């Protein structure tokens, strides 16, 4: 009996959250203006922002690869002082999720 009640509450919750998303997506189409969308998408400011984002992402990916390959090789093959500290510092971005970092930023600003 208890499991059926929990399952029913779960189903109602999923339906409610899904309904919220459906309403939000439908509202996007309600206020959609094709001419304005194309105008904004083809503006110089938008194109510059896209170009800058692609350049930054490419440079960061290259720098990360150049630094990560030797660091991972050294961590896996050699024993050296403060190896655990370096391993922790390199794993920290994976441990602290973007959500956690985002909530931290909202408290600062």
C-alpha positions as CSV (number, residue, x, y, z in Angstrom):
1,X,0.0,0.0,0.0
2,X,2.8,2.4,0.9
3,X,4.7,1.7,-2.3
4,X,1.7,2.4,-4.4
5,X,1.2,5.8,-2.7
6,X,4.8,6.8,-3.1
7,X,4.6,5.7,-6.8
8,X,1.5,7.7,-7.3
9,X,3.1,10.8,-5.7
10,X,6.2,10.3,-7.9
11,X,4.0,10.0,-11.0
12,X,2.1,13.2,-10.1
13,X,5.3,15.1,-9.5
14,X,6.8,14.0,-12.8
15,X,3.6,15.0,-14.7
16,X,3.6,18.4,-12.9
17,X,7.2,19.2,-13.7
18,X,6.8,18.0,-17.3
19,X,3.7,20.2,-17.6
20,X,5.7,23.2,-16.5
21,X,8.3,22.5,-19.1
22,X,5.7,22.1,-21.8
23,X,4.1,25.4,-20.9
24,X,7.5,27.1,-21.0
25,X,8.4,25.7,-24.4
26,X,5.0,26.6,-25.8
27,X,5.4,30.1,-24.6
28,X,8.6,30.4,-26.6
29,X,6.7,29.6,-29.7
30,X,3.8,32.0,-28.7
31,X,6.2,35.0,-28.6
32,X,8.4,33.9,-31.6
33,X,8.9,36.5,-34.3
34,X,10.9,35.1,-37.2
35,X,12.0,38.4,-38.6
36,X,13.3,39.6,-35.3
37,X,15.0,36.3,-34.6
38,X,16.9,36.4,-37.9
39,X,17.8,40.0,-37.4
40,X,19.3,39.3,-34.0
41,X,21.0,36.2,-35.1
42,X,22.7,37.9,-38.0
43,X,23.7,41.1,-36.2
44,X,27.4,42.0,-35.9
45,X,27.3,41.8,-32.1
46,X,25.9,38.2,-32.2
47,X,28.3,37.0,-34.8
48,X,31.2,38.6,-32.9
49,X,30.1,36.9,-29.7
50,X,29.9,33.5,-31.4
51,X,33.3,33.9,-33.0
52,X,34.9,35.0,-29.7
53,X,33.3,32.0,-27.9
54,X,34.6,29.5,-30.5
55,X,38.1,31.0,-30.4
56,X,38.2,31.0,-26.6
57,X,36.9,27.4,-26.4
58,X,39.5,26.2,-28.9
59,X,42.4,28.0,-27.1
60,X,41.3,26.7,-23.7
61,X,40.9,23.1,-25.1
62,X,44.4,23.2,-26.6
63,X,46.0,24.7,-23.4
64,X,44.2,22.1,-21.2
65,X,45.4,19.3,-23.5
66,X,48.9,20.5,-23.4
67,X,48.9,20.7,-19.6
68,X,46.8,17.6,-18.9
69,X,48.8,15.0,-20.8
70,X,52.1,15.5,-19.1
71,X,50.4,16.0,-15.7
72,X,48.5,12.7,-16.1
73,X,51.6,10.9,-17.2
74,X,53.6,12.1,-14.3
75,X,50.8,11.3,-11.8
76,X,50.4,7.8,-13.1
77,X,54.1,6.9,-13.5
78,X,56.1,8.7,-10.8
79,X,56.1,9.2,-7.1
80,X,57.1,12.6,-6.0
81,X,56.5,14.9,-3.0
82,X,53.1,16.5,-2.8
83,X,51.7,14.1,-5.4
84,X,48.4,13.8,-3.5
85,X,48.0,17.5,-3.3
86,X,48.6,17.9,-7.0
87,X,46.1,15.1,-7.7
88,X,43.5,16.8,-5.5
89,X,44.0,20.1,-7.2
90,X,43.6,18.6,-10.6
91,X,40.4,16.7,-9.6
92,X,38.9,19.7,-7.8
93,X,37.0,21.0,-10.9
94,X,35.3,17.6,-11.4
95,X,34.4,17.4,-7.7
96,X,33.0,20.9,-7.4
97,X,30.1,20.8,-9.8
98,X,29.1,23.8,-12.0
99,X,25.9,24.0,-10.0
100,X,27.8,24.3,-6.8
101,X,30.1,27.0,-8.3
102,X,27.0,28.8,-9.7
103,X,25.3,28.9,-6.3
104,X,28.5,30.2,-4.8
105,X,28.6,33.0,-7.4
106,X,25.0,34.0,-6.5
107,X,26.0,34.5,-2.9
108,X,28.9,36.7,-3.9
109,X,26.9,39.0,-6.2
